Amino acid sequence: MPRVHGSSKYGGERFFRGAFDLLTVLVLSAYRYRPLHLFGIVGLALTSAGFLIDLYLALLWLMGQRPIGDRPLLTLGTLLITLGIQILLFGLIAELVLAATYRRTDVLGLVREVRRSGATSTAPPPPGAHSDARG
């Protein structure tokens, strides 16, 4: 039976947007608390590919083949190594940010809990802390 009103809103664009949303949910749920696992895999793969390319060219150079400095493959290998290391470092930075965020959240939660309970600290002041009484 033909459509009575308007036109269908479901098309190729909506299909691809839904697929990308699904991919986003899968990646975020799998790597939200361990970003280095994602960035580490990608970074190591790129670094390894670049290293293998440059190793191949180094072997050609050692065997006396023509000079390798004018080959685009040398640039690609070096680019892959550099990009892979940068992605690995980005993953490490993401881990540091995540750890600092959780540490800060834990400290703030502890402060709120102490304030809520009305407890006062009986611990001595930290070294170097000055009191109001002069003596």
N, C-alpha and C positions, 0 to 999 in steps of 0.2 A: 504494500500500500504506500503510495507516495506521501511525502511529508506535507502537512497542511500549512504549517506556519514556519517561516524563517528557513535557515539553512543549518546544517550540522556543524557543530563547533569542534568535532573530533576530526583531526587530520594528521598529516605527517609531522607538523611542528609540535603538536601536543604529544604525540607519541615519543618524540625525541626528548622533549622536556621531562616527561615522566620517567624515561630511561635514565636521564642524567640525575634526576632527583633520587632515584633508587640507588644509583652508584654513589651519590653523596652520602646517603644514609648508611650504606654498607661500609664505606671508608671511615666515616666518623665513628660508627659504632665499633669498628675493629681496631682503630688506631687512636682514639681520642686520648687515652691515658698512656700511650706509648708511641709517640710520634717518631722516635728514632727507628722503630721497627720498619716503618714505611720508608722514611727517608734513607735509612741505612741500606735497604735492599736496592733502591733505585741508585743511590750514590755508588755502592759497590759494583753494581752492574755496569754503570757508565765508566767508572775508573778502570775496571777490569778490561772492558772492551778497548778503551784507549791504550791501556798498557799492552795488550796483545797486538794492537795495530803498530804501536811504536817498537815493540819487540821484533815483529816481522820486518819492519824497515831497518832496524839495527842489524839483524842477521843478513839482510841483503847488502848492507853497506860493508859488513865484515867480510862477506864473500867476494867483494870487489865489484859488485854491480855498479851501475851508473850512480851518480850522486843522488841522494835522497832529499836534499834540501829544496828542490824545486817541485816536489810532489805534493799535491793537495792532501794526500793521505796522511802526511806528517802533521799538517795543520789539524786535520780531523782528530787524529789520535791525541794530540796535545790538548785540543779543545775538550775532548771527552774526559780526559784525566782531570783537567781543571774544573770542569762542570761537576764531575762526580765528587770531588773533594769539597766543593762549595755546598752541594746538596747534603753531604754528610755533616758538615759543620752547621748547616741550617737545622738539621735534625737534633744535633747536640744543643743548640741554642733553644730549640723548642722544648727539649727535656728540662733545661735549666729554668725556663720560664714556668713550666708546669710545676716543677718542684718548689719554686719560690712562691707560686700562687697557693699551693696546698699548705706550705709552711705558714704563710701569712693567714690563711683561713683558719688553720688550727690554732694559732696564737690568738686571733680575734675571738674565736669560739671559746677559748679558755678564759679570756678576759671577761667576756659576757657571762660565763658561768660563775666566775668568782664574784662579779658584781651582783648577779641575781641571788646568790646564796648569802650575800652580806658578810662573807668571811673576810677577815683581815689577815694580812700576811704576818706571820710571826718570825719570818726569816730575817736575819740581820741584813742591813743595807749592803749593797755591793761595794767592793773596795773603791775608794776615791769619791764616794757619795758624800756630800756635805749635809750636815743637819742644820736646823735653824738655831739651835742653842750654841752659843759661842763659849768656848771654855778652854 
